[in-house]
Amino acid sequence: MNAEATRPASLLWSVYEHVAMVVGLSALALVCLSWTPPALALYPVLPRPLGRWLGRQAIMRGFRLYVGILRLLCACRFDLTEIDALRDQGPMVIAANHPSLLDAVLITSRLPNAVCFMKADLMDNPLLGAGARLARYVRNDNLLTAVLNCRRELQQGAQVLIFPEGTRTRGYPANPINPLSRSTALIAARAEVPVQTLIVEFSSPYLGKGWPIWRRPILPLTCRVRLGRRFEAPHNPRAFTQELEAYFRAMLDPSSPPMASSAAA
């Protein structure tokens, strides 16, 4: 096929990518904004257990609706079925790599009792904060308080979702993962629960670190979230963090050297 014939199709596809971007971002804003007034009103009046349950259910179902919109209208293909195996497996810390802003949305859309370990500025965001507070998500601005709050939620049966990198991966996919913080190890050790890893893989760095929010995606966009290794509750947070980072690097970067065996396997 010659260049003259392919140019109109390429132009149309570029227009579609721009339209899909606007539809996707608008849908996310609409889903979040529609829940903000009820969450604000219910937070001070509902008993904590009921508010927590309702908040997490609303986030899961709202994000599931949003993922459906992306699939239907925006040429997005998501393989999230492996996450469903965790729904009834009890308290654990779920640690995932973080290539995109979409990661938390995709994962929480499948888990009815997930608690996100969130940046404090996101908890204060008017678009996200009301729903997060009702669901009793945990803010990260005071590590000791955050660890104790996560332990309390885990003791009540929740699953804590954390991105150990602390921010989105810089330079994904060429750089598979950033250095990890010790938050994951400290929470799991204090609560004496296992750490279940999730491996998040995107076809492009859309909405990754340094990707302008109004830059169009490269469609079709595909993402697969698969279950990784489950580690026992750590005893040495520093050593565990090093092992966890080596594990993610090995799973995400085929060129990395093989990992040494560990008693945590």
N, C-alpha and C positions, 0 to 999 in steps of 0.2 A: 504494500500500500504506500502511495507517495505522500509527501509532506502536505500537499494541498488538501488531500482527502482527510488527513488526520487532524488538521488544525481546527476545524469547527468542533469536532468531538472534544479535543483538548480544552478549547475555550468553554464549552458547555460544562465540562467536568469541573473546571476551575470555578465557574460560577456556582455550581452545585456545592462545592466544598465551602465556599464563603457562606452560602445560605445555610448549610448544615451547621456551620459554626455558630451562626446567630441563633438558629433554632435550639441548638444544644445548650448554649449559655443562657438563653432566655428561659428555657424550660427549667433549668436548675434554679434560677432566681425565683421563678414562679412557685416551684415546689417548696422552696425554703420560706418564701414570704407568706405563702398561704397558711403555714403552720405557726408562724411567729406570733400573731395575736392570740390564738388559743393557748399556746405554750406560756406566754406572758401572763395571761389571766389565770391559768390553772396552777402555775408554780407555787404561789403563796397559799393556796387553799386546799390542794389535794394532800392527803397523807403521803408521806415519803414513799412507801412501797407501791402505792397505786400510781403516783406520779412517775416513778421510775419505770414501772412496767409500761404505762401508756406512752411515755416519752420514747422508749426504745422501740416499741411497736410502730409508732408513727414514723420514726426515722427509717426503720427497715422498709416499711411499706411505701413511704414516699420516695425513697431512693430506688426501690424496685420499680416503681412507676417510671421514674426518670430513666433508668436503664432500658426499660421497654421502649421509651420514646427514642432513645439513641439507636436502638436496634432497628426500629421501624422506619425512622425518617432520616437518619444520619449515617447510614452505611457503616455502622459499628458492629463488630462481631466479638462477643465476649464468651469465654468458656470459664464459667464460675462453679461448675457442678461439684468439683472436689471440695469446695468450702462447706457444702451441705453436710458432709460427714462429721463436722465438728459440732453441729447444733446441739446434740444431746450427750456430749462427752464431758460435761461438767466444767468446773473452774480450771482455767489455764491462762497463761499469757500467750497471746498470739502475736508473733513478731514477723513483720513483713518488710521487704525492701520497698523503696518509695520512689519510683521513677516518674510519677505523675500526680497531679492534683486529684485525679479520678480514683486513685487507689482506695481511699477510705470509703468513698461512695460505693464502689463495687463490692467491697468486702462486707460492709455493714448492711448492704441490701440482702445478704444471705443469712445473717446471724441475728436472731431475735433478742439475745441477751448480751449484746456486746457493749462494752464501755470503752470509749476512745480516750487515750491519753493524749490530750490536745495542747497545742500552743496556747498560752494565755491570751494572746491577741485575737485568736480565733474565737475563744470563749467570750470575748468582749465584743465581737463583731455583731452588729445588729441583724445581719442576715442569718447567722448561724447560732448565736449565743443563747437565745431563748430556748430553742429546742434542746441544745446540748445541756443546759442547766437543768431542765425538767428531767432529762434522761440520766442525770447525775454523772455526766462525763467528768473526767478529772483533768484539771489544769496543771500545767507543768512549771509554773513560776517559782514554786518552793518545793525542792526535791523531797525533803523529809515529809512534808505534809502530803505530797502527791503519793509517795510510797505507802504511807499509812492509809490514805483514802482508797488506793487501789487494793490494798490488802483487805479492807473492809468490804469492798464490792466483791472480791473473789470469795471471801468467806460466806457471802450471801448467794453464791452460785453463779456470779457473772463471769464473763470471759473478757479479759482486758486486751484490747487491740492497741499495739504500739508499733511505731516505726523507729527502730533503734538508731537510724541515721540522724534523727532529729530534724531533718529537713529533706527536701527532695534531692535525689541523686544528681550531683553536678557532672555534666558531660555524658549522661546516659545516651546510648548504650555502650559507647567506647569505654567509659568508666563504669563498671557494673554496680559499684556501691561506694558510699562514703565511709570514713571511719565511724565506728559505732560508739555511742555513749554507754555508760554502765547502768542506765535506768532499767533496762529489761532485766538484767541480772539482779539488781537490788530488789525490784518488785517481786520477782519469782522466788528469790531466796527468803525474803521476809514473809511471804504468804505460803511458802513451801508447796508451790504448784509447778507443774511442768511448763516448758516453753515449746510451743508448737510453731514451727516456721512455715511461712507461706512464701512462695516464689512467684513474684509478679513480673510478667514479661509483656511488653508492648511492642507493636510493630514499628512505632516511631516515637520520638521523644515529645509528643504532643502534650502541652501543659506541664512539661517538666521544668526543671530549674533553668531559668533564663529564656524560656519560651514565652514571648509576649502573649497576653491573653487574647488579643485580637488578631493574632496571626492564624491564618487558616490551617486546618489540619490536612494531613496527607491521607486521603481516603482510598480504599476502605481502611478503617482503623481496627486492628485486632488486638485483643488482650487475653491472655490465659493466666489464671491464678491456680497454681497447683500446690498440693500439700508437700511440704518438705519434711525434714527430720524432726522428731520430737525429742527434746532434751529433758532429762530429769532436772528437778529443782537444783540450782547451782549452790555450791558451798563456798566457792572462791569467785566473787564477782569479776575481778580483774582477769583472771585466767579464762573464765567463761566467756567474757566479752570478746577476748582475742579469738577464742575458738569459734564463737558465733560468727564473727566477721570473716574468718577464714572459710567457714562453711558456706556463707552466702557468696563469697567471691568464687569459690570452687563451682558452685551450682550455676552461677550467672556468667562465668568467664571460662569457657572450655580450655583456654590456653594456660590457665593457672596450674601450678604444680599440684599433684595429688596431696590430699590431706593425710596427716598422720592419724592413726587410730586413737580413740579416746575412750576412757571409761564411761563417758556420758552417752555413748552410743546406745 
